[in-house]
Amino acid sequence: MSAGAASAAVLEHPRVDFADNSVGGLRLPGQRNVLRSVPASGKPDGDGPEDPLRLGRRMRLRLLAAVQALLADPSIAGLKDAPKLAAVVLYAKSRAPKGRENDLLTSIWVAELGRWMGVGESTVDRNVLAPMRKSDALHTKVVRDGLGHPTGLECLVMPLWNAHHGGGAGHPLALTAAELATLLRLIEALFGHGWTPENKEATPPGLLAARRGRGAATDRLGLLLMVLNTGSSGWLQLCGGSVKKREGRGAATMARLLGCSPAGGRKVLARLTDAGVAARGRKGTGTGMDGRGRVMVLPVARAYGRDLADAEAAQGSETVFSARPAGAGGDHAPAVEAGALGAPGESEAETASEAEIPARPAGAELHTVHAHMVTPVVPLQLDCGFSGEGRGAEGRRPERVCAGEDQAVDGQAAVAATGSPVAGVGPLRGEKPKKSPVDERVGQRAAGAGAGGRPKAAGWEKAKQQRRVGLPADLPLRVALGPVEWLWKQLNGWQQDQVEAAAKAELAQLAGLGVAPEGAPRLLADRLTSRLEETGGEALVDKPYGWLIRRGLPQRPACSHRRCDDGIRLDTGEDCENCANVLHLRRSRQARIAAEVEAQLPGLDDRERRRVLEERLREAAALEAEDLAWRQEQARSEQDRRTAARAEAMALAKAERQAAAAALRVLPCEDCGQEQAAGLCEVCGYRRRTEALTLEAGMVAAAASSDLDDSQAVSAVLVHVRETLQVAARKAQDDFLGSAKPGELDADPLGTASVLAFGALQAVQDAASEYHRCALEMLGRTEEAEAEARRAFRTEQGRHWFRHNPNGADAVAAATKAADTARERTAQLLLATRLDQLRQRAAARTEQAGPAPWTDRLPDLATRPLDGGATGAVIA
């Protein structure tokens, strides 16, 4: 495939899903999903069709390496099981490289891919194709006919492309056409959805074709990996190493195949067992006791004609508590060699059979043989010293003697309360103990023994000690979690902390949505109550923690409105209007389409009319989703454009400010002509501020001490204040000059002038503050201020809490404080009013005076120094 063809296949996300032309993308009424078997196994001599599950060793290992390499690719390894299964299906359906333009491509429909995986079209579009495109694991292209209608989807699996264009012919993914066809036939037999082409033999559904919904993709992928890891014997090659006793080696093997936890592997294996494609059991021994656990893949065993009697018996049998682990101390049979996965189960040889597995000798002892001369650390509680003491005639498990034989343990070490503590805590052969097992077990027995003498797991005891019986002490949380108090008591300490944090987050979210903080706890409690009613009560909640975290506490908006919760507005408590609008639009669209179908196709029966109506509704929903995506994309583009324009405007404004500042810095001083002073040098700036403060101080003094209508008195006060402040400024300057060292001032004339001007400014500021304070005191003694103070005194004294004793100490103190505050506010108001009057009269006099004559202005202009670089015209 050329590079140009590959680039042409890399297009944007298709906005329209395509239905399979064979079945129309719909399940017809009355159609059922039936679990069917694969085609009959072929005979070794060639009679009958060849079974797809009969894979040779070389072919099985080749396909296993290809699937593992595909799932281990960095673009696929981090995805969920559904995208991984989709990658395998698209890889198996891809065209082998033959030098054509469409090599390595896969033609498929979204609906068909969903049937391969057991999920719906929306799930494929949202949870499969979108993540694979985002991780660059898949490139897609919509194929259209001459009229522009979509007819399919071409997919290019990028790990396959990279393998053929960078890995060479020896890459595991570089399969031939025959190998790809074998892989496709295998997955068709396992979980193909089945189809009936024209004039060809029908392909029946696979083993898991009826498995749909949540977890279907995981089960199908797990079955495929199990089949590829199973030889001709039908027994799955189990992994080696230490595994958790609760999960088992089969669950650990499944977990390693799928890359999940052992608990998840146990669930998948249980679902496959229920589906009838796997069987779990234990190897038989000569003594009749159960041996090592193993898993049989039933389709592979049937394909090779193996005897399934043992597997079916093991599948229907129950677990025996006294089952002896294969690796327990005192084994009399040698260990079996590990297989391909490092398991002590089946060997890699294709001819391995059950007869080759060494059985436990019939004459071996039932219990592990302990070393002699070992002093018991814990006193024995047996009367006669034989197993079974204390059971009585009921045949039940022992209460005291060896009470911990069937005790469940965690995944770290096996805890078995046998008569000898040494045998119960020792590591398996080849393991290293962390510390003295005897001392560690004695301490655990002393601390964790219950009423019946049974040891308890340390982790469970810790969680039980941290559990809080009652609800949290925080009152809002107690109100919010009140309806689920019974579920709260069933949680351990860690789960209670998580639920408490989730409840706090929901309360904060409600407060952010406009709900009053005092009403948010009650609203959350109502939500939990309604969710419990949906479930049927607290008694039907089998998993309290999961129910609270995933169903009870989270908000469930029924529409796009952020304040909607199950169709109710959180801020008003009424029905959501947006939900009603959405429902109305959907009903109107359905009615309109139904009317169009009735008008265009009047002769259809009810079943066909329903089918056509569903097709039209699906098309309308797809178009609406496409329009929504387009509008969202347009909104994002508009937002990006606005952000870019805003950033460009900010950058332009910043550049203009910098240019203006640079142009201002080169201007000379307006007063003294100093070059590059930004229009005003530091000395002249201090002088201007000193002059302004002098005038302000004079006006404050005149407003407080003279009659505003007497202009001569006001002028006299202004002259007096100016002279006083000039004396104060000269005194501050003389003090500085007297404190300076000889010759220091001549070294920096500009700095000396700046310091002198700043000293004069400081002196004038201090004096102006004093004038302002004195003016407030004088105005506070006026008749207006005293009258306001008397009114405030009487008002405060007449408060209802002082009516019983208006002349008391508290009443007089409060009234005095109110009077002082009123007097001060009145003085401030009088000062501000008089200053406004003085400024208005000064402005009026300045407008009436007109410009000064040249005879008065020329002496001032003559004293200004002239700079050779500064030229200009003097404007009169």
Protein Blocks (a to p, Z undefined) as FASTA:
>chain_A
ZZklmmmmmccddfbdcddfkloopacehiacddddddddddfkogacddfklccfklmm
mmmmmmmmmmmpmklmmmcfklmmmmmmmmmmpccdehiakgoiacddfklmmmmnopaf
klmmmmmmmmmmmnopaccdddddfkopafbdcdddfklmmmmmmnojmlmklccfklmm
mmmmmmmmmmpgbiadehiacddddfklmpgcehklmmmmmmmmmmmmpcfkopacdded
jddfklopmlmmmmmmnopafklmmmmmmmmmmnopaccdddddfkopacddddddfklm
mmnopafklmmmmmmpccdfklccfkbghiabdcddddfkopabbcfbfkbcfklpccdd
fkbcfbdcddehiacfbdcfbfnopahihnljnopacfkloplmmgccdfkbccdddfbl
klmmpccehiacfbdfklmmmmmmmmmpcfkopacdfklmmmmmmpcfbacfblklmmmm
mmmmmmmmmpcfklmmmmmmmmmmmmmmmmmnopafklmmmmmmmmmmmmmmmnopaklm
mblmlmmmmmmmpccdfbfbfkbgghiafklopacfklmmmmmmmmmmmmmmmmmmmmmm
mmbcfklmmmmmmmmmmmmmmmmmmmmmmmmmmmmmmmmmmmmmmmmmmmmmmmmmmmmm
mmmmmpccfklopahklopafklmmmmmmmmmmmmmmmmmmmmmmcfklmklmmmmmmmm
mmmmmmmmmmmmmmmmmmpcehklmmmmmlmmmmmmmmmmmmmmmmmmmmmmmmmmmmmm
mmklmmmmmmmmmmmmmpmklmmmmmbmklmmmmmmmmmmmmmmmmmmmmmmmmmmmmmm
mmmmmmmnopadfklmmmmmmmpccdfklgcdddZZ
